[in-house]
């Protein structure tokens, strides 16, 4: 029996260094795990703060986007109003603009010796348009050119 006991003690002594090695390794892993758990616990305590910052930033960005959207909407409305004004002005200009045929008719009659009053009566055009056409022709140097219709 003593022999068996010595053999058992011998076997234990052989495996004891290996067991100690594995226990130390296991203890090192436990220490690293504890450190990781502390870091995670510490980091998880910051999560609510990060979440609050994220929510605040989201609100700020949302508010800024809403302000910019309002500004863009206002600019679009202003642009539409200006566009409408330009369209109305263009229509008025087209309505008020004398076409080339009217100007030629006025100048032909003027070159034939008709007075402004006679041209107004003949063509049924306002006196201001007749006078304008005649003065423009004189201003642009009609004397240098061949008279129209003549």
C-alpha positions in Angstrom: 0.0 0.0 0.0 2.9 2.3 0.7 4.1 1.7 -2.8 0.9 2.7 -4.3 0.9 5.8 -2.1 4.4 6.7 -3.2 3.4 6.1 -6.8 0.4 8.3 -6.4 2.5 11.0 -4.7 5.1 10.7 -7.5 2.4 11.1 -10.2 1.0 14.1 -8.4 4.4 15.6 -8.1 4.9 15.1 -11.9 1.6 16.8 -12.8 1.8 19.4 -10.1 4.0 21.8 -12.1 1.6 21.5 -15.1 -1.4 22.1 -12.9 0.3 25.2 -11.3 1.2 26.5 -14.9 -2.4 26.1 -16.0 -3.7 27.7 -12.8 -1.4 30.7 -13.2 -2.5 31.0 -16.8 -6.1 30.8 -15.8 -5.5 33.4 -13.1 -4.0 35.8 -15.7 -7.1 35.3 -17.9 -9.3 36.1 -14.9 -7.4 39.3 -14.2 -7.7 40.4 -17.9 -11.4 39.5 -17.8 -11.9 41.5 -14.6 -10.1 44.5 -16.2 -12.3 44.2 -19.4 -15.5 44.0 -17.3 -14.4 47.2 -15.3 -13.7 49.0 -18.6 -17.1 47.9 -20.1 -18.9 48.9 -16.9 -17.1 52.3 -16.9 -17.9 52.7 -20.6 -21.5 51.7 -20.2 -21.9 54.4 -17.6 -21.0 56.9 -20.4 -23.6 55.5 -22.8 -26.5 57.6 -21.4 -24.4 60.7 -21.7 -23.6 59.8 -25.3 -27.2 59.1 -26.0 -28.3 62.5 -24.5 -25.6 64.3 -26.6 -26.9 62.4 -29.7 -30.5 63.4 -29.0 -29.5 67.0 -28.4 -27.4 67.1 -31.6 -30.3 65.5 -33.5 -32.7 68.2 -32.2 -30.2 71.0 -33.1 -29.8 69.6 -36.6 -33.6 69.2 -37.0 -34.2 72.8 -35.9 -31.5 74.1 -38.3 -33.0 72.1 -41.2 -36.5 73.4 -40.4 -35.1 77.0 -40.4 -33.4 76.4 -43.7 -36.5 74.8 -45.2 -38.5 77.9 -44.2 -35.9 80.1 -45.8 -35.9 78.1 -49.0 -39.7 78.1 -49.0 -39.7 81.9 -48.6 -37.1 82.3 -51.4 -39.2 80.1 -53.7 -42.3 82.2 -53.0 -40.3 85.4 -53.6 -38.9 83.9 -56.9 -42.4 82.9 -58.0 -43.7 86.4 -57.2 -40.8 88.0 -59.2 -41.4 85.5 -62.0 -45.1 86.5 -62.2 -44.1 90.2 -62.2 -41.6 89.5 -65.0 -44.3 87.7 -67.0 -46.7 90.6 -66.6 -44.1 93.1 -67.6 -43.2 91.0 -70.6 -46.9 90.8 -71.6 -47.2 94.6 -71.2 -44.0 95.2 -73.2 -45.4 93.0 -76.0 -48.7 94.8 -75.9 -47.1 98.3 -75.9 -44.3 97.6 -78.3 -44.8 98.8 -81.8 -44.0 96.2 -84.4 -41.8 96.8 -87.3 -44.6 96.9 -89.8 -46.3 99.8 -87.9 -43.0 101.7 -87.8 -42.5 101.2 -91.5 -46.0 102.4 -92.3 -45.5 105.5 -90.2 -42.2 106.3 -91.8 -43.5 105.7 -95.3 -46.3 108.1 -94.7 -44.0 110.6 -93.1 -41.5 110.4 -96.0 -44.4 111.0 -98.4 -45.1 114.2 -96.6 -47.9 113.3 -94.2 -48.0 115.2 -90.9 -48.2 113.5 -87.6 -51.9 114.3 -87.3 -52.6 112.9 -90.7 -50.7 109.7 -89.9 -52.6 109.3 -86.7 -55.9 109.7 -88.6 -54.8 107.4 -91.5 -53.5 104.5 -89.3 -55.5 104.9 -86.2 -52.4 104.8 -84.1 -51.9 106.9 -80.9 -50.1 110.2 -81.6 -47.4 109.3 -79.1 -46.4 106.2 -81.1 -46.3 108.2 -84.3 -44.1 110.9 -82.8 -41.9 108.3 -81.2 -41.3 106.5 -84.5 -40.6 109.7 -86.3 -38.2 111.0 -83.7 -36.4 107.6 -83.5 -35.9 107.7 -87.2 -34.5 111.2 -87.0 -32.3 110.4 -84.1 -30.9 107.3 -85.7 -29.7 109.3 -88.7 -32.4 108.7 -91.2 -30.9 111.4 -93.4 -28.0 109.1 -94.2 -30.2 106.3 -95.5 -32.7 105.9 -98.2 -36.2 106.9 -97.2 -38.5 104.0 -96.7 -41.2 103.5 -99.4 -39.7 106.2 -101.5 
